[in-house]
Amino acid sequence: MRLGRYLAHAGVASRRAAERLIAEGRVTVDGRVETNPATGVDEARAVRVDGRDVRPEPHEYHALHKPVGVVSTAQDPRGRPTVTDLVRSDARLYPVGRLDVESSGLILLTNDGEMANRLMHPRYEVPKTYRVAVRGVLSQDDLRRLRRGIELEDGPTAPARVDVVERRGKQSLLEINIHEGRKRIVRRMLEAVGHPALALERTAIGPLRLGRLATGSVRRLRPAEVEALRHAAGLDDSR
């Protein structure tokens, strides 16, 4: 197995982050600094990161219904509760993508760095689905702009699928399906058309659905769900 993939499988970091660790000279193989992520390694080799032994750990996959007020990181310097605080596991889990602290919904936590990288990378176009309550009633022009893509300060958004689920007086409930993961992308899209989000919940990551999972609750993914995510990420056991 290639060194970069080995580190990702061991839960050290995503594949891309693991390659950065290697390039920075922080990884040794059999006592020698190794800077080539394509170097072949196996469990018989002594692989260390910053002097600590690295061994692949069994992969875990957890679905969490993140509550509002919880941070979508493994640690928070401000001491706020994080998504990893809600999962009982000794594995080095990290969240796949983020939801801002004001948002709720589906978060996938795993130590499978390769899958995490694939699910987050826009190249693989794994869709994410959101239910969003917004201020006001969107016009057909607003919907067309969202569906075509909107120019933001960090570049245009990709076309999105946007459906009006319900109109509630001076509010609307939307379902938005996108495959981008830029910071606060859904909120910024809606602000750009003059309908800021009042509440935002992620309901799906690719084939994985939030379903009836209660707020703050977590569950292990079933084997069929893991296989469906691997397929969505373009992975199979022969790679």
C-alpha positions as CSV (number, residue, x, y, z in Angstrom):
1,M,0.0,0.0,0.0
2,R,1.2,3.5,-0.8
3,L,2.5,5.5,2.2
4,G,-0.1,8.3,1.9
5,R,-3.0,5.8,1.7
6,Y,-1.5,3.8,4.6
7,L,-1.6,7.0,6.8
8,A,-5.1,7.7,5.8
9,H,-6.2,4.2,6.5
10,A,-4.6,4.4,9.9
11,G,-6.8,7.4,10.7
12,V,-3.9,9.9,10.9
13,A,-5.4,12.3,8.4
14,S,-7.2,12.5,5.1
15,R,-5.1,11.4,2.1
16,R,-4.3,15.0,1.1
17,A,-3.3,16.0,4.7
18,A,-1.2,12.8,5.0
19,E,0.7,13.7,1.9
20,R,1.4,17.1,3.4
21,L,2.8,15.4,6.5
22,I,5.1,13.3,4.3
23,A,6.2,16.3,2.3
24,E,7.1,18.2,5.5
25,G,9.4,15.4,6.6
26,R,7.4,14.4,9.6
27,V,7.0,10.7,8.5
28,T,9.7,8.0,8.9
29,V,9.7,4.5,7.5
30,D,12.1,2.0,9.3
31,G,13.8,5.0,10.9
32,R,14.4,7.0,7.8
33,V,12.5,10.2,6.8
34,E,10.4,9.4,3.8
35,T,9.1,12.2,1.6
36,N,7.5,10.2,-1.2
37,P,3.8,9.4,-0.6
38,A,4.0,6.7,-3.2
39,T,6.5,4.6,-1.3
40,G,5.1,1.1,-0.7
41,V,4.6,0.1,3.0
42,D,2.8,-2.6,4.9
43,E,2.3,-3.6,8.5
44,A,5.7,-5.1,8.7
45,R,7.3,-1.7,8.2
46,A,7.9,0.7,11.1
47,V,6.0,3.8,10.2
48,R,6.0,6.8,12.5
49,V,4.6,10.3,12.4
50,D,6.3,12.9,14.6
51,G,8.0,9.9,16.3
52,R,4.8,8.1,17.1
53,D,4.1,4.6,15.8
54,V,1.3,4.4,13.2
55,R,-0.8,1.2,12.8
56,P,-4.0,0.9,10.8
57,E,-7.0,0.7,13.1
58,P,-10.3,-0.9,12.1
59,H,-12.4,1.6,10.3
60,E,-15.5,3.0,12.0
61,Y,-18.4,5.0,10.5
62,H,-20.8,6.9,12.6
63,A,-23.9,9.0,11.6
64,L,-24.6,11.9,14.0
65,H,-27.5,14.3,14.2
66,K,-25.6,17.4,15.1
67,P,-27.5,19.8,17.3
68,V,-27.3,23.6,16.9
69,G,-24.5,25.0,19.1
70,V,-22.1,22.0,18.6
71,V,-18.9,22.6,16.6
72,S,-18.1,20.4,13.6
73,T,-14.5,19.8,14.5
74,A,-12.5,17.3,16.6
75,Q,-11.3,20.0,18.9
76,D,-12.3,23.6,19.6
77,P,-9.8,26.2,21.1
78,R,-12.8,28.1,22.6
79,G,-13.9,25.1,24.6
80,R,-17.3,24.6,22.9
81,P,-18.8,21.1,22.6
82,T,-17.7,19.3,19.4
83,V,-19.2,16.5,17.4
84,T,-16.5,14.0,18.6
85,D,-17.7,14.7,22.2
86,L,-21.0,13.0,21.2
87,V,-19.5,9.8,19.9
88,R,-18.3,7.0,22.2
89,S,-15.2,5.5,20.5
90,D,-11.5,5.1,21.1
91,A,-10.8,5.5,17.4
92,R,-9.4,8.8,16.1
93,L,-12.5,10.0,14.4
94,Y,-13.0,13.2,12.5
95,P,-16.0,14.7,10.8
96,V,-16.5,14.5,7.0
97,G,-17.2,18.1,6.0
98,R,-18.6,20.7,8.4
99,L,-21.8,22.3,9.4
100,D,-21.6,25.8,10.9
101,V,-22.4,26.1,14.6
102,E,-25.9,27.5,13.9
103,S,-26.8,24.6,11.7
104,S,-28.0,21.1,12.5
105,G,-28.2,17.7,10.8
106,L,-26.3,14.8,9.4
107,I,-22.5,14.6,10.1
108,L,-20.5,11.5,9.2
109,L,-17.6,10.7,11.5
110,T,-14.9,8.2,10.5
111,N,-11.3,7.2,10.7
112,D,-11.3,6.2,7.0
113,G,-9.3,9.1,5.7
114,E,-9.5,7.9,2.0
115,M,-13.3,7.9,2.0
116,A,-13.5,11.2,3.9
117,N,-11.3,12.9,1.4
118,R,-13.3,11.5,-1.5
119,L,-16.6,12.5,0.0
120,M,-15.4,16.1,0.6
121,H,-13.6,16.7,-2.6
122,P,-15.7,18.5,-5.2
123,R,-14.1,16.5,-8.0
124,Y,-16.2,13.4,-7.0
125,E,-19.4,15.5,-6.9
126,V,-21.0,13.7,-3.9
127,P,-24.2,15.6,-3.3
128,K,-25.3,17.0,0.1
129,T,-29.0,17.7,0.7
130,Y,-30.3,20.4,3.1
131,R,-33.7,21.5,4.4
132,V,-33.6,25.3,4.9
133,A,-36.2,27.7,6.3
134,V,-35.7,31.1,4.8
135,R,-37.2,34.6,5.2
136,G,-39.7,35.6,2.5
137,V,-41.1,33.9,-0.6
138,L,-38.6,33.2,-3.4
139,S,-39.6,34.4,-6.8
140,Q,-39.0,32.3,-10.0
141,D,-36.0,34.5,-10.7
142,D,-34.5,33.8,-7.3
143,L,-34.9,30.1,-7.9
144,R,-33.4,30.3,-11.4
145,R,-30.4,32.1,-10.0
146,L,-29.8,29.5,-7.4
147,R,-30.3,26.7,-9.8
148,R,-27.9,28.2,-12.4
149,G,-25.2,29.2,-9.9
150,I,-24.5,32.5,-8.2
151,E,-21.4,34.6,-8.2
152,L,-19.9,34.9,-4.7
153,E,-16.8,36.7,-3.4
154,D,-14.8,33.4,-3.7
155,G,-16.1,32.4,-7.1
156,P,-19.4,31.2,-8.7
157,T,-21.3,28.3,-7.2
158,A,-22.1,25.2,-9.2
159,P,-25.7,24.7,-10.4
160,A,-27.9,23.5,-7.5
161,R,-31.2,21.6,-7.3
162,V,-33.6,23.8,-5.4
163,D,-37.2,22.9,-4.6
164,V,-39.8,24.8,-2.6
165,V,-41.2,22.3,-0.1
166,E,-43.7,24.6,1.7
167,R,-44.6,28.2,2.1
168,R,-45.4,29.4,5.6
169,G,-46.7,32.9,5.6
170,K,-43.6,35.1,5.3
171,Q,-41.3,32.1,5.3
172,S,-40.4,29.4,2.8
173,L,-39.0,25.9,3.4
174,L,-36.6,24.8,0.7
175,E,-34.7,21.6,-0.2
176,I,-31.3,22.3,-1.7
177,N,-29.0,19.7,-3.2
178,I,-25.4,20.7,-3.9
179,H,-22.0,19.0,-4.2
180,E,-19.9,21.9,-3.0
181,G,-18.4,22.2,0.4
182,R,-17.2,25.7,0.7
183,K,-17.7,27.5,4.1
184,R,-21.3,28.4,4.8
185,I,-22.0,28.0,1.0
186,V,-25.8,27.4,1.4
187,R,-26.3,30.4,3.7
188,R,-24.2,32.6,1.4
189,M,-26.2,31.5,-1.7
190,L,-29.5,32.4,0.0
191,E,-28.2,35.7,1.3
192,A,-27.1,36.6,-2.3
193,V,-30.8,36.3,-3.4
194,G,-32.1,38.3,-0.4
195,H,-33.6,35.4,1.5
196,P,-31.3,34.6,4.5
197,A,-31.6,31.2,6.2
198,L,-33.4,31.1,9.5
199,A,-32.8,27.4,10.1
200,L,-30.6,24.9,8.2
201,E,-30.5,21.1,8.5
202,R,-28.5,18.7,6.4
203,T,-30.5,15.7,5.6
204,A,-28.2,13.6,3.4
205,I,-24.6,13.0,2.3
206,G,-24.8,11.1,-0.9
207,P,-26.8,8.0,-0.3
208,L,-26.6,8.3,3.5
209,R,-29.8,9.8,5.0
210,L,-30.5,11.4,8.4
211,G,-33.8,9.7,8.6
212,R,-35.4,9.7,12.1
213,L,-32.1,9.9,14.0
214,A,-32.9,12.1,17.0
215,T,-31.0,15.4,17.6
216,G,-27.8,14.6,19.4
217,S,-28.0,10.9,18.7
218,V,-25.4,8.8,16.9
219,R,-25.4,5.4,15.3
220,R,-23.0,3.1,13.6
221,L,-23.5,2.7,9.8
222,R,-24.7,-0.6,8.5
223,P,-22.4,-2.5,6.1
224,A,-24.7,-1.7,3.2
225,E,-24.6,2.0,4.0
226,V,-20.8,1.9,4.1
227,E,-20.7,0.1,0.7
228,A,-23.1,2.7,-0.8
229,L,-20.8,5.5,0.4
230,R,-17.8,3.8,-1.0
231,H,-19.5,3.5,-4.3
232,A,-20.6,7.2,-4.2
233,A,-17.0,8.1,-3.5
234,G,-15.7,6.0,-6.4
235,L,-13.9,3.5,-4.2
236,D,-13.9,-0.3,-4.3
237,D,-12.0,-3.0,-2.5
238,S,-9.7,-3.6,-5.5
239,R,-8.1,-0.1,-5.2
